[in-house]
Amino acid sequence: MRPEFWHDRWRSGQTGFHQSSPDRNLQRHWPDLGLGSGSRVFVPLCGKSLDLIWLRDQGYAVAGVELSDIAVQAFFMENGIPARRRVVDGFDIHESPGLQLFSGDFFVLTRALLGPVAAVYDRAALISWTREMRAPYVEHLAALTDRRTQTLLVTLEYPQAQMPGPPFSIDSGEVKSLYSPYYSIDELDRRDILASDPRMRARGATELYEVCYRLTRL
């Protein structure tokens, strides 16, 4: 997606992708990663997700990157979290204990600026990219992380011809094609969620699966 698309979404309040509670896959499968308390977790395209707070409250140090400054500011304001702001290498960085959000372009983020992370959580990033942007996204994400870094990835599968994205449908074959050069891949869970997602049904989807993977950096 072009950056202006997401800026327009946040300016106009078209944020149906935002969840009003922490993600069920995160709560169910995060323990499968076996991370120690205090581990640093990276959340790409984090928006104003409540998953950030859930991760912090489990004892992790959370770093997120988000293109829209509106989303970053809304996250801190809506949750009553005071934050310190500083500008480094073109990023507005908002910080509070256990939370560090980078407002800026994911593809400009460097290892030096992000720092080391033990794990990545991706619920809404991969499925937001058009097909031509997915491989560059995965390549840059791999470049930001070290060997043995784990990722909890959540995708959606539905007949793509039935509706335009985002969110886009990404099947297991595409996950393998995108990630296998950099990661080992384990499918943890696959659930039919059509009945519980009226928004996607209204957009025309007649099948809808949520799939959760554990990826380990090679």
MDTraj code that builds the backbone (N, CA, C; nanometers):
import mdtraj as md
import numpy as np

residues = "MET ARG PRO GLU PHE TRP HIS ASP ARG TRP ARG SER GLY GLN THR GLY PHE HIS GLN SER SER PRO ASP ARG ASN LEU GLN ARG HIS TRP PRO ASP LEU GLY LEU GLY SER GLY SER ARG VAL PHE VAL PRO LEU CYS GLY LYS SER LEU ASP LEU ILE TRP LEU ARG ASP GLN GLY TYR ALA VAL ALA GLY VAL GLU LEU SER ASP ILE ALA VAL GLN ALA PHE PHE MET GLU ASN GLY ILE PRO ALA ARG ARG ARG VAL VAL ASP GLY PHE ASP ILE HIS GLU SER PRO GLY LEU GLN LEU PHE SER GLY ASP PHE PHE VAL LEU THR ARG ALA LEU LEU GLY PRO VAL ALA ALA VAL TYR ASP ARG ALA ALA LEU ILE SER TRP THR ARG GLU MET ARG ALA PRO TYR VAL GLU HIS LEU ALA ALA LEU THR ASP ARG ARG THR GLN THR LEU LEU VAL THR LEU GLU TYR PRO GLN ALA GLN MET PRO GLY PRO PRO PHE SER ILE ASP SER GLY GLU VAL LYS SER LEU TYR SER PRO TYR TYR SER ILE ASP GLU LEU ASP ARG ARG ASP ILE LEU ALA SER ASP PRO ARG MET ARG ALA ARG GLY ALA THR GLU LEU TYR GLU VAL CYS TYR ARG LEU THR ARG LEU".split()
xyz = np.array([
    [0.0830, -0.1195, 0.0000],
    [0.0000, 0.0000, 0.0000],
    [0.0870, 0.1252, 0.0000],
    [0.0420, 0.2264, -0.0712],
    [0.1120, 0.3544, -0.0702],
    [0.0973, 0.4186, 0.0680],
    [0.2001, 0.4904, 0.1159],
    [0.1904, 0.5545, 0.2476],
    [0.0672, 0.6429, 0.2616],
    [0.0303, 0.7137, 0.1540],
    [-0.0832, 0.8051, 0.1636],
    [-0.2137, 0.7310, 0.1916],
    [-0.2226, 0.6051, 0.1466],
    [-0.3421, 0.5246, 0.1734],
    [-0.3627, 0.5108, 0.3239],
    [-0.2542, 0.4772, 0.3958],
    [-0.2670, 0.4580, 0.5408],
    [-0.2863, 0.5898, 0.6137],
    [-0.2192, 0.6939, 0.5666],
    [-0.2424, 0.8248, 0.6280],
    [-0.3900, 0.8648, 0.6141],
    [-0.4470, 0.8402, 0.4962],
    [-0.5888, 0.8732, 0.4746],
    [-0.6788, 0.7898, 0.5642],
    [-0.6448, 0.6613, 0.5814],
    [-0.7260, 0.5745, 0.6679],
    [-0.7309, 0.6282, 0.8109],
    [-0.6145, 0.6675, 0.8625],
    [-0.6099, 0.7155, 0.9998],
    [-0.6726, 0.8548, 1.0122],
    [-0.6532, 0.9403, 0.9133],
    [-0.7141, 1.0739, 0.9185],
    [-0.8656, 1.0667, 0.9150],
    [-0.9194, 0.9726, 0.8373],
    [-1.0646, 0.9611, 0.8214],
    [-1.1281, 0.8647, 0.9208],
    [-1.0463, 0.8024, 1.0054],
    [-1.0991, 0.7111, 1.1058],
    [-1.1441, 0.5773, 1.0505],
    [-1.0958, 0.5386, 0.9313],
    [-1.1313, 0.4091, 0.8730],
    [-1.0352, 0.3026, 0.9263],
    [-1.0573, 0.2658, 1.0501],
    [-0.9644, 0.1749, 1.1182],
    [-1.0369, 0.0503, 1.1677],
    [-1.1136, -0.0119, 1.0776],
    [-1.1852, -0.1336, 1.1135],
    [-1.0936, -0.2485, 1.1504],
    [-0.9662, -0.2380, 1.1111],
    [-0.8678, -0.3416, 1.1439],
    [-0.8250, -0.3346, 1.2895],
    [-0.8557, -0.2224, 1.3583],
    [-0.8161, -0.2089, 1.4986],
    [-0.9068, -0.2940, 1.5866],
    [-0.8492, -0.3748, 1.6738],
    [-0.9261, -0.4609, 1.7633],
    [-0.9455, -0.3931, 1.8983],
    [-1.0622, -0.4176, 1.9582],
    [-1.0963, -0.3521, 2.0843],
    [-1.0466, -0.4292, 2.2061],
    [-0.9765, -0.5396, 2.1834],
    [-0.9186, -0.6179, 2.2929],
    [-0.7949, -0.6895, 2.2397],
    [-0.7080, -0.7363, 2.3279],
    [-0.5886, -0.8070, 2.2816],
    [-0.6241, -0.9287, 2.1969],
    [-0.5419, -0.9571, 2.0994],
    [-0.5689, -1.0638, 2.0036],
    [-0.5680, -1.2015, 2.0707],
    [-0.6623, -1.2849, 2.0314],
    [-0.6746, -1.4177, 2.0925],
    [-0.5561, -1.5075, 2.0575],
    [-0.5035, -1.4938, 1.9351],
    [-0.3866, -1.5746, 1.8979],
    [-0.2644, -1.5364, 1.9806],
    [-0.2505, -1.4072, 2.0044],
    [-0.1404, -1.3597, 2.0876],
    [-0.1492, -1.4213, 2.2264],
    [-0.2656, -1.4159, 2.2874],
    [-0.2812, -1.4671, 2.4231],
    [-0.2652, -1.6194, 2.4281],
    [-0.3106, -1.6878, 2.3238],
    [-0.3069, -1.8339, 2.3235],
    [-0.1681, -1.8881, 2.2917],
    [-0.0981, -1.8232, 2.1985],
    [0.0237, -1.8843, 2.1445],
    [0.1533, -1.8117, 2.1782],
    [0.1469, -1.6935, 2.2364],
    [0.2716, -1.6272, 2.2714],
    [0.3587, -1.7131, 2.3642],
    [0.2997, -1.7827, 2.4607],
    [0.3832, -1.8681, 2.5463],
    [0.4597, -1.9758, 2.4695],
    [0.4122, -2.0129, 2.3488],
    [0.4817, -2.1142, 2.2693],
    [0.6218, -2.0698, 2.2295],
    [0.6484, -1.9393, 2.2323],
    [0.7800, -1.8888, 2.1938],
    [0.8826, -1.9084, 2.3048],
    [0.8361, -1.9272, 2.4267],
    [0.9259, -1.9562, 2.5378],
    [1.0234, -1.8452, 2.5706],
    [0.9804, -1.7213, 2.5605],
    [1.0690, -1.6071, 2.5874],
    [1.0819, -1.5815, 2.7364],
    [1.1976, -1.5334, 2.7757],
    [1.2178, -1.4952, 2.9144],
    [1.1577, -1.3593, 2.9442],
    [1.1223, -1.3380, 3.0692],
    [1.0704, -1.2074, 3.1110],
    [1.1733, -1.0992, 3.0819],
    [1.1237, -0.9853, 3.0329],
    [1.2130, -0.8749, 3.0008],
    [1.2644, -0.8769, 2.8581],
    [1.2341, -0.9829, 2.7828],
    [1.2767, -0.9898, 2.6433],
    [1.2163, -0.8741, 2.5640],
    [1.2898, -0.8306, 2.4621],
    [1.2429, -0.7173, 2.3811],
    [1.1686, -0.7709, 2.2588],
    [1.0499, -0.7143, 2.2349],
    [0.9601, -0.7605, 2.1298],
    [0.9358, -0.6472, 2.0316],
    [0.9426, -0.6779, 1.9027],
    [0.9211, -0.5791, 1.7971],
    [0.7871, -0.6052, 1.7300],
    [0.7061, -0.4974, 1.7141],
    [0.5748, -0.5073, 1.6506],
    [0.5718, -0.4138, 1.5302],
    [0.5892, -0.4670, 1.4084],
    [0.5847, -0.3805, 1.2900],
    [0.4422, -0.3400, 1.2552],
    [0.4271, -0.2170, 1.2044],
    [0.2971, -0.1606, 1.1668],
    [0.1970, -0.1770, 1.2803],
    [0.2355, -0.1268, 1.3963],
    [0.1638, -0.1568, 1.5204],
    [0.0340, -0.0791, 1.5380],
    [0.0149, 0.0317, 1.4634],
    [-0.1047, 0.1117, 1.4831],
    [-0.1177, 0.1574, 1.6271],
    [-0.2388, 0.1453, 1.6808],
    [-0.2609, 0.1772, 1.8227],
    [-0.3085, 0.0512, 1.8969],
    [-0.2549, -0.0619, 1.8546],
    [-0.3011, -0.1916, 1.9019],
    [-0.2898, -0.2085, 2.0529],
    [-0.3942, -0.2653, 2.1111],
    [-0.3916, -0.2990, 2.2531],
    [-0.3006, -0.4178, 2.2815],
    [-0.2577, -0.4869, 2.1767],
    [-0.1606, -0.5949, 2.1939],
    [-0.0295, -0.5430, 2.2516],
    [0.0026, -0.4181, 2.2228],
    [0.1245, -0.3579, 2.2779],
    [0.1183, -0.3544, 2.4300],
    [0.0029, -0.3171, 2.4835],
    [-0.0140, -0.3105, 2.6289],
    [-0.0130, -0.4505, 2.6891],
    [-0.0791, -0.5439, 2.6205],
    [-0.0799, -0.6821, 2.6709],
    [0.0629, -0.7347, 2.6823],
    [0.1430, -0.7145, 2.5793],
    [0.2811, -0.7616, 2.5823],
    [0.3607, -0.6936, 2.6933],
    [0.3442, -0.5634, 2.7073],
    [0.4145, -0.4917, 2.8145],
    [0.3741, -0.5459, 2.9508],
    [0.2444, -0.5720, 2.9673],
    [0.1964, -0.6180, 3.0975],
    [0.2398, -0.7609, 3.1298],
    [0.2847, -0.8350, 3.0288],
    [0.3411, -0.9679, 3.0539],
    [0.4888, -0.9605, 3.0926],
    [0.5437, -0.8395, 3.0951],
    [0.6814, -0.8210, 3.1386],
    [0.7825, -0.8033, 3.0278],
    [0.7336, -0.7799, 2.9031],
    [0.8254, -0.7614, 2.7911],
    [0.8500, -0.6130, 2.7641],
    [0.9646, -0.5838, 2.7052],
    [0.9940, -0.4486, 2.6568],
    [0.9493, -0.4447, 2.5108],
    [0.8595, -0.3535, 2.4772],
    [0.7930, -0.3546, 2.3475],
    [0.8386, -0.2372, 2.2620],
    [0.8814, -0.2667, 2.1398],
    [0.9148, -0.1646, 2.0413],
    [0.8225, -0.1829, 1.9211],
    [0.7615, -0.0745, 1.8756],
    [0.6747, -0.0821, 1.7586],
    [0.7109, 0.0250, 1.6589],
    [0.6778, 0.0015, 1.5335],
    [0.6942, 0.1050, 1.4316],
    [0.5608, 0.1225, 1.3608],
    [0.5263, 0.2479, 1.3342],
    [0.3975, 0.2804, 1.2727],
    [0.4148, 0.4041, 1.1848],
    [0.3632, 0.3962, 1.0623],
    [0.3765, 0.5065, 0.9678],
    [0.2992, 0.6296, 1.0114],
    [0.1809, 0.6090, 1.0686],
    [0.0927, 0.7210, 1.1026],
    [0.1205, 0.7757, 1.2425],
    [0.1595, 0.9010, 1.2487],
    [0.1793, 0.9639, 1.3785],
    [0.0460, 0.9806, 1.4513],
    [-0.0635, 0.9914, 1.3760],
    [-0.1965, 0.9986, 1.4373],
    [-0.2214, 0.8741, 1.5220],
    [-0.1856, 0.7577, 1.4686],
    [-0.2066, 0.6324, 1.5406],
    [-0.1219, 0.6260, 1.6664],
    [0.0037, 0.6672, 1.6546],
    [0.0941, 0.6617, 1.7700],
    [0.0450, 0.7538, 1.8808],
    [0.0100, 0.8765, 1.8460],
    [-0.0385, 0.9694, 1.9477],
    [-0.1695, 0.9208, 2.0090],
    [-0.2580, 0.8625, 1.9249],
    [-0.3854, 0.8107, 1.9761],
    [-0.3618, 0.6970, 2.0747],
    [-0.2636, 0.6130, 2.0477],
    [-0.2343, 0.5019, 2.1375],
    [-0.2059, 0.5526, 2.2786],
    [-0.1187, 0.6499, 2.2908],
    [-0.0823, 0.6995, 2.4233],
    [-0.1963, 0.7789, 2.4876],
    [-0.2665, 0.8599, 2.4089],
    [-0.3750, 0.9417, 2.4636],
    [-0.4929, 0.8560, 2.5085],
    [-0.5350, 0.7617, 2.4243],
    [-0.6533, 0.6817, 2.4550],
    [-0.6309, 0.5872, 2.5721],
    [-0.5058, 0.5503, 2.5948],
    [-0.4759, 0.4594, 2.7053],
    [-0.4204, 0.5317, 2.8282],
    [-0.4177, 0.6647, 2.8226],
    [-0.3728, 0.7438, 2.9372],
    [-0.2295, 0.7172, 2.9771],
    [-0.1433, 0.6952, 2.8777],
    [-0.0036, 0.6644, 2.9045],
    [0.0825, 0.7860, 2.8721],
    [0.1447, 0.8472, 2.9708],
    [0.2343, 0.9595, 2.9411],
    [0.3586, 0.9098, 2.8689],
    [0.4048, 0.9872, 2.7717],
    [0.5204, 0.9446, 2.6923],
    [0.6152, 1.0612, 2.6697],
    [0.7427, 1.0276, 2.6619],
    [0.8455, 1.1252, 2.6267],
    [0.8708, 1.1143, 2.4768],
    [0.8871, 1.2264, 2.4096],
    [0.9071, 1.2273, 2.2644],
    [1.0442, 1.2826, 2.2306],
    [1.1118, 1.2158, 2.1364],
    [1.2367, 1.2666, 2.0837],
    [1.2458, 1.2306, 1.9357],
    [1.3283, 1.3027, 1.8632],
    [1.3438, 1.2799, 1.7199],
    [1.4846, 1.2276, 1.6941],
    [1.4928, 1.1112, 1.6274],
    [1.6219, 1.0503, 1.5955],
    [1.6166, 0.9960, 1.4532],
    [1.7096, 1.0380, 1.3693],
    [1.7220, 0.9856, 1.2322],
    [1.5900, 0.9868, 1.1564],
    [1.5138, 1.0936, 1.1714],
    [1.3897, 1.1075, 1.0970],
    [1.2688, 1.0407, 1.1589],
    [1.2857, 0.9730, 1.2715],
    [1.1739, 0.9097, 1.3412],
    [1.1357, 0.9917, 1.4642],
    [1.0045, 1.0095, 1.4837],
    [0.9541, 1.0568, 1.6123],
    [0.9422, 0.9336, 1.7016],
    [1.0145, 0.9339, 1.8111],
    [1.0134, 0.8185, 1.9013],
    [0.9396, 0.8579, 2.0293],
    [0.8324, 0.7853, 2.0594],
    [0.7530, 0.8087, 2.1796],
    [0.7831, 0.6954, 2.2777],
    [0.8200, 0.7316, 2.4002],
    [0.8655, 0.6310, 2.4963],
    [0.7977, 0.6471, 2.6313],
    [0.7672, 0.5343, 2.6903],
    [0.7244, 0.5263, 2.8297],
    [0.7784, 0.3934, 2.8815],
    [0.7759, 0.3703, 3.0128],
    [0.8317, 0.2448, 3.0633],
    [0.7736, 0.1224, 2.9933],
    [0.8610, 0.0444, 2.9334],
    [0.8197, -0.0781, 2.8657],
    [0.7696, -0.0604, 2.7245],
    [0.7614, 0.0630, 2.6756],
    [0.7076, 0.0894, 2.5428],
    [0.7953, 0.1897, 2.4683],
    [0.8231, 0.1612, 2.3424],
    [0.8990, 0.2515, 2.2563],
    [0.8392, 0.2413, 2.1158],
    [0.7703, 0.3468, 2.0708],
    [0.7056, 0.3457, 1.9402],
    [0.7759, 0.4426, 1.8463],
    [0.8141, 0.3916, 1.7291],
    [0.8792, 0.4707, 1.6258],
    [0.7733, 0.5152, 1.5250],
    [0.7569, 0.6440, 1.5095],
    [0.6638, 0.6968, 1.4112],
    [0.7424, 0.7280, 1.2843],
    [0.7197, 0.6478, 1.1782],
    [0.7933, 0.6662, 1.0540],
    [0.7839, 0.5433, 0.9664],
    [0.8625, 0.5412, 0.8609],
    [0.8584, 0.4388, 0.7574],
    [0.9345, 0.3140, 0.8013],
    [0.8648, 0.2009, 0.8051],
    [0.9273, 0.0737, 0.8419],
    [1.0537, 0.0470, 0.7609],
    [1.0506, 0.0772, 0.6323],
    [1.1624, 0.0442, 0.5448],
    [1.2848, 0.1321, 0.5681],
    [1.2693, 0.2377, 0.6439],
    [1.3814, 0.3260, 0.6774],
    [1.4431, 0.2870, 0.8117],
    [1.3697, 0.2086, 0.8897],
    [1.4186, 0.1671, 1.0211],
    [1.5427, 0.0800, 1.0065],
    [1.6445, 0.1062, 1.0874],
    [1.7698, 0.0318, 1.0812],
    [1.7900, -0.0521, 1.2073],
    [1.8784, -0.1509, 1.1970],
    [1.9148, -0.2311, 1.3137],
    [1.9741, -0.1433, 1.4234],
    [2.0556, -0.0451, 1.3837],
    [2.1203, 0.0409, 1.4818],
    [2.0178, 0.1195, 1.5615],
    [1.9125, 0.1656, 1.4948],
    [1.8112, 0.2443, 1.5639],
    [1.7157, 0.1561, 1.6440],
    [1.6744, 0.0453, 1.5858],
    [1.5816, -0.0443, 1.6552],
    [1.6471, -0.1117, 1.7744],
    [1.7706, -0.1573, 1.7575],
    [1.8363, -0.2331, 1.8627],
    [1.7974, -0.3799, 1.8560],
    [1.8576, -0.4635, 1.9414],
    [1.8302, -0.6076, 1.9377],
    [1.6907, -0.6410, 1.9899],
    [1.6290, -0.7401, 1.9262],
    [1.4981, -0.7898, 1.9710],
    [1.5034, -0.9410, 1.9779],
    [1.4273, -0.9969, 2.0703],
    [1.4220, -1.1424, 2.0861],
    [1.3095, -1.2047, 2.0049],
    [1.2074, -1.1234, 1.9725],
    [1.0919, -1.1779, 1.9018],
    [1.0193, -1.0669, 1.8268],
    [0.9388, -1.1100, 1.7298],
    [0.8555, -1.0199, 1.6499],
    [0.7118, -1.0693, 1.6592],
    [0.6194, -0.9765, 1.6678],
    [0.4778, -1.0105, 1.6661],
    [0.4120, -0.9387, 1.5484],
    [0.3559, -1.0165, 1.4553],
    [0.2951, -0.9608, 1.3340],
    [0.1535, -1.0133, 1.3201],
    [0.0573, -0.9308, 1.3594],
    [-0.0830, -0.9648, 1.3386],
    [-0.1415, -0.8907, 1.2193],
    [-0.0907, -0.7705, 1.1920],
    [-0.1562, -0.6858, 1.0917],
    [-0.0619, -0.6309, 0.9857],
    [0.0658, -0.6666, 0.9914],
    [0.1607, -0.6086, 0.8964],
    [0.1612, -0.6837, 0.7635],
    [0.1949, -0.8125, 0.7654],
    [0.2052, -0.8862, 0.6394],
    [0.0760, -0.8792, 0.5594],
    [-0.0377, -0.8964, 0.6258],
    [-0.1650, -0.8991, 0.5536],
    [-0.2087, -0.7618, 0.5049],
    [-0.1347, -0.6574, 0.5409],
    [-0.1686, -0.5235, 0.4923],
    [-0.0963, -0.4881, 0.3630],
    [0.0091, -0.5644, 0.3293],
    [0.0898, -0.5302, 0.2121],
    [0.0313, -0.5908, 0.0845],
    [0.0349, -0.5131, -0.0251],
    [0.0031, -0.5680, -0.1566],
    [0.1095, -0.6717, -0.1934],
    [0.0793, -0.7545, -0.2914],
    [0.1672, -0.8669, -0.3252],
    [0.3103, -0.8227, -0.3545],
    [0.3255, -0.7132, -0.4277],
    [0.4605, -0.6724, -0.4666],
    [0.5432, -0.6188, -0.3495],
    [0.4771, -0.5842, -0.2391],
    [0.5486, -0.5309, -0.1232],
    [0.5809, -0.6365, -0.0182],
    [0.5265, -0.7567, -0.0317],
    [0.5433, -0.8569, 0.0745],
    [0.6864, -0.9083, 0.0834],
    [0.7469, -0.9401, -0.0287],
    [0.8846, -0.9901, -0.0256],
    [0.9816, -0.8848, 0.0280],
    [0.9734, -0.7576, -0.0165],
    [1.0602, -0.6556, 0.0436],
    [1.0373, -0.6396, 0.1938],
    [0.9116, -0.6523, 0.2370],
    [0.8826, -0.6429, 0.3803],
    [0.9522, -0.7544, 0.4580],
    [0.9367, -0.8783, 0.4116],
    [0.9977, -0.9913, 0.4817],
    [1.1498, -0.9807, 0.4781],
    [1.2054, -0.9396, 0.3666],
    [1.3507, -0.9249, 0.3549],
    [1.4033, -0.8211, 0.4535],
    [1.3330, -0.7079, 0.4649],
    [1.3791, -0.6038, 0.5576],
    [1.3611, -0.6479, 0.7023],
    [1.2519, -0.7167, 0.7311],
    [1.2300, -0.7671, 0.8666],
    [1.3407, -0.8645, 0.9052],
    [1.3777, -0.9525, 0.8127],
    [1.4864, -1.0466, 0.8404],
    [1.6176, -0.9719, 0.8639],
    [1.6389, -0.8633, 0.7891],
    [1.7626, -0.7863, 0.8045],
    [1.7691, -0.7143, 0.9389],
    [1.6536, -0.6897, 0.9997],
    [1.6496, -0.6201, 1.1288],
    [1.6722, -0.7138, 1.2472],
    [1.6698, -0.8451, 1.2221],
    [1.6726, -0.9409, 1.3327],
    [1.7900, -1.0373, 1.3211],
    [1.8226, -1.0994, 1.4327],
    [1.9350, -1.1922, 1.4393],
    [1.8880, -1.3369, 1.4286],
    [1.9838, -1.4247, 1.4118],
    [1.9569, -1.5684, 1.4105],
    [1.8871, -1.6109, 1.5408],
    [1.7897, -1.6984, 1.5279],
    [1.7091, -1.7544, 1.6373],
    [1.5993, -1.6590, 1.6861],
    [1.5912, -1.5377, 1.6319],
    [1.4788, -1.4509, 1.6652],
    [1.3492, -1.5180, 1.6210],
    [1.2500, -1.5190, 1.7081],
    [1.1227, -1.5835, 1.6766],
    [1.0174, -1.4802, 1.6376],
    [0.9230, -1.5248, 1.5556],
    [0.8111, -1.4405, 1.5138],
    [0.6809, -1.5160, 1.5340],
    [0.5820, -1.4496, 1.5932],
    [0.4463, -1.5015, 1.5942],
    [0.3717, -1.4262, 1.4841],
    [0.3335, -1.4985, 1.3803],
    [0.2692, -1.4404, 1.2622],
    [0.1252, -1.4872, 1.2537],
    [0.0341, -1.3928, 1.2325],
    [-0.1076, -1.4247, 1.2143],
    [-0.1490, -1.3796, 1.0745],
    [-0.2082, -1.4715, 0.9976],
    [-0.2544, -1.4385, 0.8628],
    [-0.4027, -1.4712, 0.8478],
    [-0.4594, -1.4266, 0.7369],
    [-0.5965, -1.4605, 0.6995],
    [-0.5946, -1.5338, 0.5664],
    [-0.6851, -1.6283, 0.5505],
    [-0.7041, -1.6978, 0.4235],
    [-0.8518, -1.6899, 0.3864],
    [-0.8793, -1.6391, 0.2661],
    [-1.0147, -1.6331, 0.2117],
    [-1.0016, -1.6230, 0.0600],
    [-1.1073, -1.6454, -0.0167],
    [-1.0982, -1.6326, -0.1621],
    [-1.0727, -1.4859, -0.2004],
    [-0.9516, -1.4561, -0.2419],
    [-0.9132, -1.3176, -0.2661],
    [-1.0015, -1.2503, -0.3708],
    [-1.0525, -1.3269, -0.4656],
    [-1.1358, -1.2691, -0.5709],
    [-1.2679, -1.2147, -0.5180],
    [-1.3077, -1.2549, -0.3972],
    [-1.4361, -1.2120, -0.3433],
    [-1.4342, -1.0687, -0.2913],
    [-1.3172, -1.0170, -0.2579],
    [-1.3098, -0.8822, -0.2031],
    [-1.1679, -0.8306, -0.2160],
    [-1.1523, -0.6993, -0.2265],
    [-1.0175, -0.6436, -0.2301],
    [-0.9619, -0.6310, -0.0890],
    [-0.8317, -0.6342, -0.0770],
    [-0.7701, -0.6065, 0.0519],
    [-0.7434, -0.4584, 0.0647],
    [-0.6822, -0.4179, 0.1738],
    [-0.6440, -0.5002, 0.2876],
    [-0.7622, -0.5235, 0.3826],
    [-0.7549, -0.6265, 0.4689],
    [-0.6461, -0.7230, 0.4783],
    [-0.6491, -0.8201, 0.3601],
    [-0.5306, -0.8625, 0.3171],
    [-0.5185, -0.9538, 0.2045],
    [-0.5129, -1.0984, 0.2526],
    [-0.5560, -1.1873, 0.1632],
    [-0.5462, -1.3295, 0.1897],
    [-0.4052, -1.3772, 0.1570],
    [-0.3437, -1.4495, 0.2512],
    [-0.2095, -1.5037, 0.2302],
    [-0.2104, -1.6490, 0.2759],
    [-0.2039, -1.7403, 0.1795],
    [-0.2146, -1.8817, 0.2143],
    [-0.0803, -1.9385, 0.2590],
    [-0.0823, -2.0626, 0.3030],
    [0.0380, -2.1243, 0.3594],
    [0.1486, -2.1386, 0.2558],
    [0.1114, -2.1581, 0.1288],
    [0.2125, -2.1664, 0.0246],
    [0.2884, -2.0367, 0.0075],
    [0.2174, -1.9256, 0.0175],
    [0.2845, -1.7966, 0.0056],
    [0.3689, -1.7678, 0.1294],
    [0.3209, -1.8056, 0.2459],
    [0.4021, -1.7903, 0.3677],
    [0.5335, -1.8661, 0.3516],
    [0.5250, -1.9880, 0.3026],
    [0.6474, -2.0676, 0.2820],
    [0.7396, -2.0016, 0.1811],
    [0.6842, -1.9544, 0.0704],
    [0.7657, -1.8899, -0.0325],
    [0.8347, -1.7642, 0.0195],
    [0.7624, -1.6845, 0.0981],
    [0.8175, -1.5591, 0.1490],
    [0.9217, -1.5799, 0.2580],
    [0.8939, -1.6717, 0.3497],
    [0.9741, -1.6794, 0.4725],
    [1.0807, -1.7880, 0.4724],
    [1.0639, -1.8932, 0.3929],
    [1.1567, -2.0064, 0.4043],
    [1.3029, -1.9719, 0.3739],
    [1.3344, -1.8685, 0.2939],
    [1.4765, -1.8348, 0.2787],
    [1.5421, -1.7848, 0.4081],
    [1.4608, -1.7392, 0.5037],
    [1.5147, -1.6766, 0.6246],
    [1.4727, -1.7466, 0.7533],
    [1.3641, -1.8247, 0.7496],
    [1.3042, -1.8775, 0.8720],
    [1.2656, -2.0240, 0.8564],
    [1.2649, -2.0956, 0.9670],
    [1.1901, -2.2206, 0.9742],
    [1.0466, -2.1842, 1.0106],
    [0.9513, -2.2660, 0.9669],
    [0.8095, -2.2295, 0.9760],
    [0.7317, -2.3427, 1.0418],
    [0.6551, -2.3098, 1.1463],
    [0.5661, -2.4062, 1.2111],
    [0.4263, -2.3468, 1.2169],
    [0.3285, -2.4177, 1.1625],
    [0.1898, -2.3734, 1.1740],
    [0.1367, -2.4173, 1.3097],
    [0.0923, -2.3219, 1.3903],
    [0.0468, -2.3503, 1.5255],
    [-0.1035, -2.3709, 1.5342],
    [-0.1792, -2.3008, 1.4502],
    [-0.3244, -2.3007, 1.4679],
    [-0.3902, -2.2567, 1.3377],
    [-0.5083, -2.3103, 1.3119],
    [-0.5885, -2.2717, 1.1955],
    [-0.7344, -2.2785, 1.2369],
    [-0.8046, -2.1660, 1.2271],
    [-0.9425, -2.1610, 1.2759],
    [-1.0345, -2.0960, 1.1732],
    [-1.1525, -2.1528, 1.1589],
    [-1.2578, -2.0940, 1.0760],
    [-1.3245, -1.9836, 1.1588],
    [-1.3099, -1.8583, 1.1154],
    [-1.3617, -1.7461, 1.1946],
    [-1.4709, -1.6686, 1.1211],
    [-1.5219, -1.7228, 1.0104],
    [-1.6209, -1.6494, 0.9314],
    [-1.7428, -1.6109, 1.0143],
    [-1.7916, -1.7035, 1.0961],
    [-1.9135, -1.6772, 1.1730],
    [-1.8955, -1.5645, 1.2730],
    [-1.7719, -1.5423, 1.3169],
    [-1.7479, -1.4401, 1.4194],
    [-1.6963, -1.3088, 1.3613],
    [-1.6968, -1.2951, 1.2284],
    [-1.6448, -1.1732, 1.1666],
    [-1.7462, -1.1131, 1.0701],
    [-1.8457, -1.0404, 1.1223],
    [-1.9486, -0.9838, 1.0352],
    [-1.8936, -0.8806, 0.9365],
    [-1.7843, -0.8135, 0.9709],
    [-1.7276, -0.7126, 0.8813],
    [-1.6778, -0.7763, 0.7525],
    [-1.6088, -0.8891, 0.7651],
    [-1.5589, -0.9565, 0.6461],
    [-1.6726, -1.0224, 0.5673],
    [-1.7737, -1.0737, 0.6362],
    [-1.8898, -1.1291, 0.5658],
    [-1.9594, -1.0200, 0.4854],
    [-1.9708, -0.9010, 0.5442],
    [-2.0363, -0.7906, 0.4749],
    [-1.9593, -0.7470, 0.3507],
    [-1.8293, -0.7705, 0.3519],
    [-1.7472, -0.7349, 0.2362],
    [-1.7477, -0.8430, 0.1286],
    [-1.8137, -0.9570, 0.1564],
    [-1.8317, -1.0576, 0.0535],
    [-1.7614, -1.1885, 0.0759],
    [-1.6851, -1.2035, 0.1840],
    [-1.6126, -1.3286, 0.2081],
    [-1.7091, -1.4406, 0.2467],
    [-1.6951, -1.5558, 0.1823],
    [-1.7768, -1.6726, 0.2150],
    [-1.6954, -1.7802, 0.2866],
    [-1.5635, -1.7634, 0.2924],
    [-1.4737, -1.8485, 0.3700],
    [-1.3716, -1.7573, 0.4359],
    [-1.3349, -1.7897, 0.5584],
    [-1.2370, -1.7060, 0.6272],
    [-1.1679, -1.7890, 0.7367],
    [-1.0369, -1.8032, 0.7211],
    [-0.9573, -1.8750, 0.8199],
    [-0.8486, -1.7830, 0.8755],
    [-0.8279, -1.7950, 1.0039],
    [-0.7187, -1.7251, 1.0704],
    [-0.6113, -1.8297, 1.1002],
    [-0.4884, -1.8017, 1.0584],
    [-0.3809, -1.8998, 1.0721],
    [-0.2656, -1.8365, 1.1489],
    [-0.2129, -1.9105, 1.2449],
    [-0.1060, -1.8603, 1.3302],
    [0.0192, -1.9466, 1.3109],
    [0.1330, -1.8792, 1.2899],
    [0.2597, -1.9473, 1.2659],
    [0.3647, -1.9037, 1.3687],
    [0.4562, -1.9945, 1.3967],
    [0.5801, -1.9597, 1.4688],
    [0.6950, -1.9704, 1.3686],
    [0.7676, -1.8608, 1.3543],
    [0.8810, -1.8550, 1.2627],
    [1.0076, -1.8388, 1.3455],
    [1.1136, -1.9083, 1.3063],
    [1.2400, -1.8972, 1.3760],
    [1.3480, -1.8584, 1.2758],
    [1.4152, -1.7480, 1.3017],
    [1.5170, -1.6941, 1.2105],
    [1.6333, -1.7911, 1.1986],
    [1.6693, -1.8227, 1.0734],
    [1.7798, -1.9152, 1.0472],
    [1.9146, -1.8469, 1.0608],
])
top = md.Topology()
chain = top.add_chain()
for i, resn in enumerate(residues, 1):
    res = top.add_residue(resn, chain, resSeq=i)
    for name in ("N", "CA", "C"):
        top.add_atom(name, md.element.get_by_symbol(name[0]), res)
traj = md.Trajectory(xyz[None], top)
